[in-house]
Amino acid sequence: MTPLPAALGGSDIVGWRLDDQKFAKTWDSGEGAFRQGGRWNSKNIRAVYGAVDPATAILEVAVHKTFRVLDTVPHVLSSFKILKPSAIHMVEPGDIPNPNWLRPGIPSAGQQQFGDQLLADNLFILIPSAVSTHSWNIIFDTVRASGAYAVETQERFALDGRLYPPVT
């Protein structure tokens, strides 16, 4: 069960990530972002992208892979606890120089450089999601944040079949 936020009696800050089952053991390697870059990082930076709730983590993957893939290829949902909540830097929408960076699309060099600097200055970044604008992503550089987070759970993911219904 998803831990309650602090405002509702919870105490831990938990991040979530959905990965292809073959990458479950290396969920926090940042290898994909290292090789290709991402929305908030340039190539050669081991950024790990997650969300503060499992639903957003699922949507973030589905927008790239499709619900068909999530229905037919085994995936693992991981949760991780932030051991140093004070190391989280919250980026509000108004803090972002270009509002288009919060919309779906190909990231610009400026957007990646902005994210690179955030990752260099902070262990964890809490930033609005582009796929679900009222949700939050949590991003960290796995090298810099080593020891500041711990895996909590890893479980097989099962997509609700209503998200990929049969064609009639």
C-alpha positions in Angstrom: 0.0 0.0 0.0 1.3 3.5 -0.8 2.5 5.3 2.3 0.4 8.3 3.4 1.9 11.7 2.8 3.1 13.5 5.9 0.1 15.8 5.9 -2.1 12.7 6.3 -0.1 11.1 9.0 2.7 9.5 7.1 6.4 10.2 7.8 8.5 8.8 5.0 9.1 10.2 1.5 8.9 7.4 -1.0 9.7 7.5 -4.7 8.4 5.0 -7.3 9.8 3.7 -10.5 8.5 1.2 -13.1 11.1 -0.8 -15.1 11.2 -3.6 -17.6 11.7 -6.8 -15.5 15.1 -7.4 -17.0 16.3 -4.1 -15.5 14.7 -4.6 -12.1 18.0 -5.3 -10.3 19.6 -2.2 -11.8 16.6 0.1 -11.5 18.8 2.8 -10.0 21.7 2.6 -12.4 20.7 5.7 -14.4 22.0 3.8 -17.5 19.3 4.9 -19.9 19.6 8.6 -19.0 23.4 8.2 -19.0 23.4 6.9 -22.6 20.6 9.0 -24.1 20.0 12.0 -21.8 16.6 12.8 -20.5 14.1 15.6 -20.0 16.3 17.0 -17.1 19.8 15.7 -17.9 22.3 15.6 -20.6 24.1 12.4 -21.7 26.8 11.1 -19.4 24.8 11.9 -16.2 23.3 9.0 -14.4 19.9 10.5 -13.6 17.3 8.2 -12.2 13.7 9.4 -12.8 10.9 8.4 -10.5 7.6 9.8 -9.2 6.3 10.4 -5.7 3.3 8.2 -6.4 3.0 4.9 -8.3 0.3 6.1 -10.6 2.5 8.8 -12.0 5.4 6.4 -12.3 3.2 4.1 -14.4 2.0 7.0 -16.6 5.5 8.2 -17.2 6.5 4.8 -18.6 3.2 4.3 -20.5 3.6 7.6 -22.4 6.8 6.2 -23.8 6.2 2.5 -24.1 2.4 2.3 -24.4 -0.1 0.4 -22.4 0.2 -2.5 -24.8 3.8 -3.0 -23.8 3.0 -2.7 -20.1 0.3 -5.3 -20.6 2.5 -7.8 -22.5 6.1 -7.4 -21.2 6.8 -8.1 -17.6 7.6 -5.0 -15.5 8.6 -4.4 -11.9 7.4 -1.5 -9.7 10.0 -0.4 -7.3 9.6 1.9 -4.3 12.5 3.7 -2.6 12.7 5.7 0.6 14.5 9.0 0.7 16.7 8.7 3.8 17.6 12.4 3.8 14.4 14.3 3.1 16.2 17.6 3.8 18.2 16.9 0.6 15.2 17.3 -1.6 15.0 20.5 -3.6 11.5 21.3 -4.8 11.3 23.1 -8.2 8.0 25.0 -8.5 6.7 25.7 -12.0 7.6 29.4 -11.6 11.2 28.4 -11.0 11.6 27.0 -14.5 12.9 29.5 -17.0 10.8 28.3 -19.9 7.2 27.1 -19.2 7.4 24.9 -22.4 9.8 22.6 -20.5 6.9 21.4 -18.5 5.0 20.3 -21.6 5.4 17.1 -23.5 8.0 17.2 -26.2 11.7 16.9 -27.0 13.8 18.6 -24.4 16.0 21.5 -25.5 19.7 21.8 -24.7 18.9 24.6 -22.3 16.4 22.4 -20.4 18.9 19.6 -20.0 21.6 22.1 -18.9 19.1 23.5 -16.3 18.5 20.0 -15.0 22.2 19.2 -15.0 22.8 22.2 -12.7 19.9 21.1 -10.4 21.4 17.6 -10.2 24.9 19.1 -9.5 23.5 21.3 -6.7 21.0 18.9 -5.1 20.9 15.3 -4.1 17.2 15.0 -5.1 15.0 17.2 -7.3 11.2 17.3 -6.9 9.8 18.7 -10.2 6.4 18.8 -11.9 5.6 16.0 -14.2 5.1 16.8 -17.9 2.7 13.8 -18.3 0.5 14.7 -15.3 0.9 18.4 -14.5 -0.5 18.1 -11.0 1.9 15.3 -10.1 5.6 15.3 -9.2 8.7 13.5 -10.4 11.7 12.9 -8.2 15.1 12.8 -9.9 18.5 12.0 -8.6 22.0 11.4 -9.8 22.7 7.8 -8.6 26.4 8.5 -8.0 25.9 11.7 -5.9 22.9 10.3 -4.0 24.4 7.0 -3.1 23.6 6.2 0.5 20.8 8.8 0.7 18.0 6.4 -0.5 17.2 2.8 -0.1 15.0 0.4 -2.0 11.8 -0.4 -0.1 9.9 -2.8 -2.3 10.0 -4.4 -5.7 6.9 -6.2 -7.0 5.7 -7.5 -10.3 3.5 -5.0 -12.1 0.1 -6.0 -13.4 -1.6 -3.6 -15.7 -5.4 -3.2 -15.3 -6.7 -4.7 -18.5 -9.2 -1.9 -19.0 -6.2 0.3 -20.0 -5.5 -2.0 -23.0 -8.9 -3.5 -23.9 -9.5 -5.8 -26.8 -10.4 -4.2 -30.1 -14.1 -4.8 -30.9 
